[in-house]
Amino acid sequence: MDWSLLLIGCLVTALSTGIGALPVIFLHRASDKVRDSLMGFSAGIMLAASSFSLIIPALTLGTETLGSKSSAAIYVGICFLVGGIFLDLCNRFIPHEHFVSGPEGKVSSHQLKRIWLFVFAITLHNFPEGLAVGSGTGSHEISLAAPILFGIGLQDIPEGFIVAFALVGIGYSRWQAMFVAFVTGLVEAAAAVIGFFATSMVQTLLPWSLAFAGGAMIYVVSNEIIPESHRKPHAHLATQGLMFGFVLMMILDVTLG
């Protein structure tokens, strides 16, 4: 079993969000325009990564496994939906707090410290990204893993920036914000390990785990990132960021794949 890709994946996911959070040490706040643009950029990268780095490879590998394009499409579609349903159930029943819209879940915010509500939110948001990294590295194919690693790492940087400034904006210290941003990367690294071992031990799971991760990521984009970035009067900037992020990730996937 080749551990090098997993190690690289864990390092990328663990460090990227921390790097993105570094400006919080020097800057007092991030404007809504910057925040919404970066959230749109992250959404674009995640949409393109889901499409080009997860769903399309899942269809290709599924066809090789099943010997039928239509059967592969059905199985990939089912796994895609299961990934979205899994995140939806987590979103409904695990108490967490959005950075803009406030608390959500069956436990009110006064029953849990707000720092843990944010940790839960980060866990929900980043688990599918880490799973995608793990599934890609578990394939042991650099052509499949490289676009996913670059794409997820790239979108983790603005994500760390957003997380850190959101926390500082509601009263957390800068070092607490840095810590929580770093936890974001650790969550992704842990999910990457899960995805890696699942696909390494049972290679036939690879196309279905890629589809599952793709569905989970699309759910996060649609349910979390796009609504959050369009609450302020800068929706056009978020849309522009999304389109730029999508194109950039598409180019990365074609170039590295």
C-alpha positions as CSV (number, residue, x, y, z in Angstrom):
1,M,0.0,0.0,0.0
2,D,1.4,3.4,-1.1
3,W,1.2,5.8,1.7
4,S,2.8,8.8,0.0
5,L,-0.3,10.1,-1.7
6,L,-2.2,9.9,1.6
7,L,0.5,11.8,3.4
8,I,0.5,14.5,0.8
9,G,-3.3,14.7,0.9
10,C,-3.3,15.0,4.7
11,L,-0.6,17.7,4.6
12,V,-2.4,19.7,1.9
13,T,-5.8,19.6,3.7
14,A,-4.3,20.3,7.2
15,L,-2.1,23.2,6.1
16,S,-4.2,25.0,3.5
17,T,-6.9,26.3,5.8
18,G,-4.3,27.4,8.3
19,I,-2.5,29.3,5.6
20,G,-5.7,31.0,4.5
21,A,-6.4,32.1,8.1
22,L,-3.0,33.8,8.5
23,P,-4.2,37.3,7.4
24,V,-6.4,37.4,10.5
25,I,-3.3,38.2,12.5
26,F,-2.6,41.4,10.6
27,L,-6.0,42.6,9.4
28,H,-8.9,43.7,11.6
29,R,-11.7,42.6,9.4
30,A,-12.6,41.4,5.9
31,S,-15.2,43.3,4.0
32,D,-18.5,41.6,2.9
33,K,-17.4,42.0,-0.7
34,V,-14.2,40.1,-0.2
35,R,-15.9,37.4,1.9
36,D,-18.7,36.8,-0.6
37,S,-16.3,36.8,-3.6
38,L,-14.1,34.2,-1.8
39,M,-17.1,32.1,-0.9
40,G,-18.3,32.1,-4.5
41,F,-14.8,31.2,-5.6
42,S,-14.8,28.2,-3.2
43,A,-18.2,27.2,-4.5
44,G,-17.0,27.3,-8.1
45,I,-14.0,25.1,-7.3
46,M,-16.1,22.6,-5.4
47,L,-18.7,22.4,-8.2
48,A,-16.0,21.8,-10.8
49,A,-14.1,19.3,-8.6
50,S,-17.4,17.4,-8.1
51,S,-18.1,17.3,-11.8
52,F,-14.7,16.8,-13.4
53,S,-12.6,15.1,-10.6
54,L,-15.3,13.0,-9.0
55,I,-18.4,12.3,-11.1
56,I,-16.8,11.9,-14.5
57,P,-14.1,9.5,-13.1
58,A,-16.7,7.7,-11.2
59,L,-18.7,7.1,-14.4
60,T,-15.6,6.0,-16.2
61,L,-14.5,3.6,-13.5
62,G,-18.0,2.4,-12.9
63,T,-18.3,1.5,-16.6
64,E,-15.1,-0.5,-16.4
65,T,-16.4,-2.3,-13.3
66,L,-19.9,-3.1,-14.5
67,G,-19.3,-3.2,-18.3
68,S,-22.3,-1.0,-19.0
69,K,-22.5,2.8,-19.2
70,S,-26.2,2.9,-18.3
71,S,-25.7,0.6,-15.3
72,A,-22.7,2.7,-14.2
73,A,-24.8,5.9,-14.5
74,I,-27.6,4.5,-12.4
75,Y,-25.1,3.3,-9.7
76,V,-23.2,6.6,-9.7
77,G,-26.5,8.5,-9.5
78,I,-27.7,6.5,-6.5
79,C,-24.4,7.0,-4.7
80,F,-24.4,10.7,-5.6
81,L,-27.9,11.0,-4.0
82,V,-26.9,8.9,-1.0
83,G,-24.0,11.4,-0.4
84,G,-26.4,14.3,-0.5
85,I,-28.9,12.6,1.8
86,F,-26.2,11.7,4.3
87,L,-25.1,15.4,4.5
88,D,-28.8,16.4,4.7
89,L,-29.4,14.1,7.7
90,C,-26.2,15.4,9.4
91,N,-27.3,18.9,8.7
92,R,-30.7,18.3,10.3
93,F,-29.7,16.4,13.4
94,I,-26.3,17.7,14.4
95,P,-26.5,21.1,16.1
96,H,-24.3,23.6,14.4
97,E,-24.1,27.3,13.6
98,H,-23.8,29.1,10.3
99,F,-21.4,32.0,10.0
100,V,-24.2,34.3,8.8
101,S,-27.6,32.9,9.6
102,G,-27.0,31.6,13.1
103,P,-27.8,28.4,14.9
104,E,-29.5,25.4,13.4
105,G,-30.4,22.0,14.8
106,K,-32.4,20.6,17.7
107,V,-30.2,22.0,20.4
108,S,-30.3,25.7,21.0
109,S,-27.2,27.8,21.0
110,H,-27.3,28.4,24.7
111,Q,-26.9,24.7,25.4
112,L,-23.6,24.4,23.6
113,K,-20.7,26.7,23.6
114,R,-20.6,28.6,20.4
115,I,-17.1,27.4,19.6
116,W,-18.3,23.8,19.4
117,L,-21.2,24.8,17.2
118,F,-18.7,26.2,14.8
119,V,-16.6,23.1,15.0
120,F,-19.7,21.0,14.2
121,A,-20.4,23.3,11.2
122,I,-16.8,22.9,10.0
123,T,-17.0,19.2,10.4
124,L,-20.2,19.0,8.2
125,H,-18.7,21.3,5.6
126,N,-15.3,19.7,5.3
127,F,-16.0,16.0,5.7
128,P,-17.0,15.5,2.0
129,E,-13.9,17.4,0.8
130,G,-11.7,15.2,2.9
131,L,-13.5,12.1,1.7
132,A,-12.9,13.2,-1.9
133,V,-9.2,13.6,-1.2
134,G,-9.1,10.1,0.5
135,S,-11.0,8.5,-2.4
136,G,-8.6,10.1,-4.9
137,T,-5.4,9.1,-3.1
138,G,-6.9,5.6,-2.4
139,S,-7.0,5.0,-6.1
140,H,-3.1,5.1,-6.1
141,E,-3.3,6.9,-9.5
142,I,-1.6,10.3,-9.6
143,S,-3.7,11.4,-12.6
144,L,-6.9,11.0,-10.5
145,A,-5.5,12.2,-7.2
146,A,-3.6,15.3,-8.4
147,P,-6.6,17.4,-9.6
148,I,-8.5,16.6,-6.4
149,L,-5.6,17.5,-4.2
150,F,-4.9,20.8,-6.0
151,G,-8.5,21.8,-6.2
152,I,-9.4,21.0,-2.6
153,G,-6.2,22.6,-1.3
154,L,-6.9,25.7,-3.4
155,Q,-10.4,26.2,-2.1
156,D,-9.3,25.5,1.5
157,I,-7.2,28.7,1.5
158,P,-10.1,31.2,1.0
159,E,-12.2,28.9,3.3
160,G,-9.7,29.3,6.1
161,F,-9.7,33.1,5.5
162,I,-13.6,33.2,5.7
163,V,-13.7,31.0,8.8
164,A,-11.1,33.0,10.7
165,F,-12.6,36.4,10.0
166,A,-16.1,35.2,10.7
167,L,-15.0,34.0,14.2
168,V,-13.1,37.3,14.9
169,G,-16.1,39.2,13.8
170,I,-18.3,37.7,16.5
171,G,-15.9,38.1,19.3
172,Y,-13.4,35.2,19.2
173,S,-9.7,36.0,19.7
174,R,-7.4,35.9,16.7
175,W,-5.6,32.8,18.0
176,Q,-8.9,31.0,18.7
177,A,-9.9,31.8,15.1
178,M,-6.6,30.4,13.9
179,F,-7.1,27.3,15.9
180,V,-10.5,26.6,14.6
181,A,-9.4,27.2,11.0
182,F,-6.6,24.7,11.6
183,V,-9.2,22.2,13.0
184,T,-10.9,22.5,9.7
185,G,-7.9,21.1,8.0
186,L,-7.6,18.3,10.6
187,V,-11.2,17.3,10.0
188,E,-10.5,17.0,6.3
189,A,-7.3,15.0,7.0
190,A,-9.3,12.6,9.1
191,A,-11.9,12.2,6.4
192,A,-9.2,11.7,3.9
193,V,-7.8,8.8,5.9
194,I,-11.3,7.2,6.0
195,G,-11.7,7.5,2.3
196,F,-8.2,6.3,1.6
197,F,-8.5,3.1,3.6
198,A,-12.0,2.4,2.3
199,T,-10.9,2.6,-1.4
200,S,-7.5,1.0,-0.9
201,M,-8.9,-2.1,0.9
202,V,-11.8,-2.5,-1.5
203,Q,-10.9,-1.0,-4.9
204,T,-14.3,-1.8,-6.3
205,L,-15.6,0.9,-3.9
206,L,-13.6,3.6,-5.7
207,P,-16.2,4.7,-8.3
208,W,-19.0,4.7,-5.7
209,S,-17.0,6.5,-3.1
210,L,-16.1,9.2,-5.6
211,A,-19.8,9.6,-6.5
212,F,-20.8,9.7,-2.8
213,A,-18.2,12.4,-2.2
214,G,-19.4,14.3,-5.2
215,G,-23.0,14.3,-4.0
216,A,-21.9,15.4,-0.5
217,M,-19.9,18.3,-2.0
218,I,-22.7,19.4,-4.2
219,Y,-25.1,19.4,-1.2
220,V,-22.6,21.6,0.7
221,V,-22.3,24.1,-2.1
222,S,-26.1,24.3,-2.7
223,N,-27.2,24.3,1.0
224,E,-24.4,26.2,2.6
225,I,-22.0,28.2,0.5
226,I,-24.2,29.7,-2.2
227,P,-27.0,30.8,0.2
228,E,-24.4,32.3,2.6
229,S,-22.6,34.2,-0.1
230,H,-25.9,35.7,-1.5
231,R,-27.3,37.1,1.8
232,K,-25.5,40.4,1.4
233,P,-26.0,42.8,-1.6
234,H,-23.0,41.5,-3.3
235,A,-24.5,38.4,-5.1
236,H,-23.0,39.5,-8.4
237,L,-19.5,39.3,-6.9
238,A,-20.2,35.8,-5.4
239,T,-21.4,34.7,-8.9
240,Q,-18.3,36.1,-10.6
241,G,-16.2,34.3,-8.0
242,L,-18.1,31.1,-8.6
243,M,-17.6,31.2,-12.3
244,F,-13.9,32.1,-12.0
245,G,-13.3,29.2,-9.5
246,F,-15.2,26.8,-11.7
247,V,-13.1,27.7,-14.8
248,L,-9.8,27.6,-12.8
249,M,-10.6,24.1,-11.4
250,M,-11.6,22.9,-14.8
251,I,-8.3,24.0,-16.2
252,L,-6.4,22.4,-13.3
253,D,-8.3,19.1,-13.8
254,V,-7.6,18.9,-17.5
255,T,-3.9,20.0,-17.1
256,L,-3.1,17.7,-14.1
257,G,-5.4,14.8,-15.1
